[in-house]
Amino acid sequence: MPRSRPPAVWFAEEPHRKPRLSRERITRAAVSLLDADGVEGLTMRRLAARLEAGTMSLYEYVGSREDLLDLAVDEVIAEIEVDGVDHAPWREALTRQLTRSRRVMRRHPWLPALMATRPLLGPHALARSELIYSILDRAGLQGPHLSAGVAALTYYVQGYTATENLWRGSHRDPEAETELRRRAQRYLDGRKELHPTLARHADLDNNDFDGSFRLGLDTVLDGIAARIGA
């Protein structure tokens, strides 16, 4: 009969083992493998080969591949800097912090999807969640409006960056991308009578991800500011 284990890796203490392997070393190797091959490329066998260890030896430090994903997520979330926002105005603090989050999600393209589907209970994830909640709390949001504000910002950043990562991963030739955008815009311009609003505003030629991200973030923050004012 298989032994029972806690429902999340964070509820169990790491056992003391010989120093050749450690949970930290295994986690760092998992992050490296995820960066190279994505979530589908992370298997315990491939990870063991990278560490020059036996596959079963990994299970002495992590209970499952799912636990390993949680550890890897928290490892890279630690890269999101948290300094310099404690005393800044709330909009400036959130813009700075969420821009940092996007930067880390760009560096690790697998991160947005896992952040949206894993229990973010690691120490680094909780510390950064606490920071976002505290900024909005100081700004004046309370109760359900506070939770809704955090969710709107979180889903915007994760969704935008996940889409950006997929697009950049699929279109690596700048000239080919520019030509594709021009053809798409011309196609839409030729259908103004059917889709007049799209033809006027879709702006398919625009490939400024940074500017579009900031404009969208400002739009979400405007809504939060209106709620605070109300």
C-alpha positions in Angstrom: 0.0 0.0 0.0 1.5 3.4 -1.0 2.2 5.7 1.9 -0.1 8.7 2.3 1.4 12.2 1.7 0.1 15.7 2.5 -2.1 17.3 -0.2 0.6 20.0 -0.8 4.4 20.0 -0.6 4.3 23.1 1.7 2.6 21.1 4.5 5.5 18.7 4.9 9.0 19.3 6.3 12.0 18.3 4.2 13.6 15.2 5.6 17.3 15.3 6.5 19.3 13.5 3.8 22.9 13.1 2.7 24.3 16.3 1.2 24.9 15.0 -2.4 21.3 15.9 -3.2 19.0 18.4 -1.6 15.6 19.8 -2.3 17.2 23.1 -3.3 19.6 21.5 -5.8 16.8 19.4 -7.3 14.5 22.5 -7.6 17.2 24.6 -9.3 17.8 21.7 -11.8 14.0 21.5 -12.4 13.9 25.2 -13.2 16.7 24.8 -15.7 14.9 21.9 -17.4 11.6 23.9 -17.5 13.4 26.8 -19.1 14.9 24.6 -21.7 12.0 22.3 -22.5 8.8 23.6 -20.9 6.4 21.8 -18.5 6.0 18.8 -20.8 9.7 18.3 -20.9 10.0 18.0 -17.1 10.1 14.3 -16.1 11.6 12.8 -13.0 13.8 10.6 -15.3 15.2 13.5 -17.3 15.7 15.5 -14.1 17.6 12.6 -12.5 19.8 12.3 -15.6 20.6 16.0 -15.4 21.6 15.5 -11.7 23.5 12.3 -12.5 21.3 10.5 -9.9 18.9 7.7 -9.8 15.3 8.5 -10.5 14.0 6.9 -7.3 16.5 8.9 -5.2 14.6 12.1 -6.1 11.6 10.8 -4.3 13.5 11.0 -1.0 13.3 14.8 -1.4 10.1 15.5 -3.3 7.0 13.3 -3.2 5.9 13.7 -6.8 6.4 15.6 -10.0 3.5 17.9 -8.9 5.4 18.8 -5.8 8.4 19.6 -7.9 6.4 22.0 -10.1 5.2 23.8 -6.9 8.8 24.1 -5.7 10.0 25.4 -9.1 7.2 28.0 -9.3 8.2 29.4 -5.9 11.9 29.3 -6.8 11.4 31.7 -9.8 8.8 33.8 -8.1 11.6 34.7 -5.7 13.2 36.5 -8.6 10.4 39.2 -8.5 12.0 42.0 -6.6 10.1 43.6 -3.8 12.2 46.6 -2.8 11.3 50.3 -3.2 7.5 50.0 -3.1 6.6 50.3 0.6 6.3 54.1 0.6 5.5 54.8 -3.0 2.0 56.0 -4.1 -0.2 52.9 -4.6 -0.4 53.2 -8.5 3.3 53.7 -8.8 4.0 50.8 -6.4 1.7 48.4 -8.3 3.0 49.4 -11.7 6.5 48.8 -10.6 5.7 45.5 -8.9 3.6 44.1 -11.7 6.1 45.2 -14.4 8.7 43.2 -12.4 6.3 40.2 -12.4 5.9 40.4 -16.2 9.7 40.5 -16.6 10.2 37.3 -14.6 7.3 35.6 -16.5 9.0 36.6 -19.8 12.3 35.1 -18.5 10.5 31.8 -17.6 7.7 31.4 -20.2 6.3 28.3 -18.4 5.5 30.4 -15.3 2.2 32.1 -16.1 0.3 28.9 -16.8 1.6 27.3 -13.6 0.8 30.3 -11.5 -2.7 30.1 -12.8 -3.2 26.4 -12.0 -1.0 25.7 -9.0 -1.6 26.4 -5.3 0.7 29.4 -4.6 1.5 28.6 -1.0 5.3 28.8 -1.1 7.0 31.4 1.1 8.0 33.6 -1.9 4.6 33.5 -3.5 2.9 34.3 -0.2 5.2 37.3 0.4 4.5 38.8 -3.0 0.8 38.2 -2.6 0.9 39.9 0.7 2.7 42.9 -0.8 0.0 43.4 -3.5 -2.8 43.0 -1.0 -1.2 45.4 1.4 -0.7 48.1 -1.3 -4.4 48.0 -2.3 -5.4 47.8 1.3 -3.5 51.0 2.1 -5.1 52.6 -1.0 -8.5 52.0 0.5 -9.9 48.9 -1.1 -11.6 46.5 1.4 -13.4 43.2 1.4 -14.6 41.7 -1.9 -13.5 44.8 -3.8 -9.9 44.2 -2.6 -10.0 40.6 -3.7 -11.5 41.5 -7.0 -8.9 44.2 -7.6 -6.0 41.8 -6.9 -7.7 39.2 -9.2 -8.1 41.7 -12.0 -4.4 42.8 -11.8 -3.2 39.2 -11.5 -5.2 37.8 -14.3 -4.3 40.7 -16.6 -0.5 40.3 -16.0 -0.6 36.5 -16.3 -2.9 36.5 -19.3 -1.0 39.2 -21.2 2.4 37.7 -20.6 1.3 34.2 -21.4 -0.1 35.4 -24.8 3.0 37.5 -25.4 5.3 34.5 -24.7 3.3 32.3 -27.1 3.4 34.9 -29.8 7.1 35.6 -29.4 7.8 31.8 -29.4 5.9 31.3 -32.6 7.2 34.4 -34.5 11.0 34.6 -34.1 11.7 36.3 -37.4 11.0 40.1 -37.0 10.6 40.7 -40.7 8.2 37.9 -41.2 6.2 39.1 -38.2 6.0 42.6 -39.6 4.8 41.3 -42.9 2.2 39.1 -41.2 0.9 42.0 -39.2 0.7 44.2 -42.4 -1.2 41.5 -44.3 -3.6 41.1 -41.4 -4.2 44.8 -41.2 -4.8 45.1 -45.0 -7.2 42.1 -44.8 -9.2 43.8 -42.1 -9.1 47.2 -43.9 -10.7 45.5 -46.9 -13.7 44.5 -44.7 -14.5 47.9 -43.2 -18.2 47.6 -44.1 -18.5 44.3 -42.3 -16.3 45.2 -39.3 -16.1 49.0 -39.1 -15.1 49.2 -35.4 -12.4 46.6 -35.8 -11.0 48.3 -38.9 -10.8 51.6 -37.0 -9.3 50.4 -33.8 -7.7 46.9 -34.0 -4.2 48.3 -34.8 -2.8 45.0 -36.0 0.4 46.7 -37.1 1.3 47.4 -33.4 4.1 45.1 -32.1 5.0 47.3 -29.1 4.3 44.7 -26.3 5.8 46.9 -23.6 3.7 50.0 -24.5 0.5 47.9 -24.9 1.1 46.2 -21.5 1.5 49.5 -19.7 -1.6 51.0 -21.4 -3.7 48.0 -20.4 -2.3 48.1 -16.9 -3.2 51.8 -16.6 -6.7 51.0 -17.8 -7.2 48.4 -15.0 -5.7 50.7 -12.5 -8.1 53.5 -13.6 -11.0 51.2 -12.8 -9.5 50.5 -9.3 -9.0 54.2 -8.7 -12.6 54.9 -9.6 -13.7 52.2 -7.1 -11.4 53.7 -4.4 -12.9 57.1 -5.2 -16.4 55.8 -4.8 
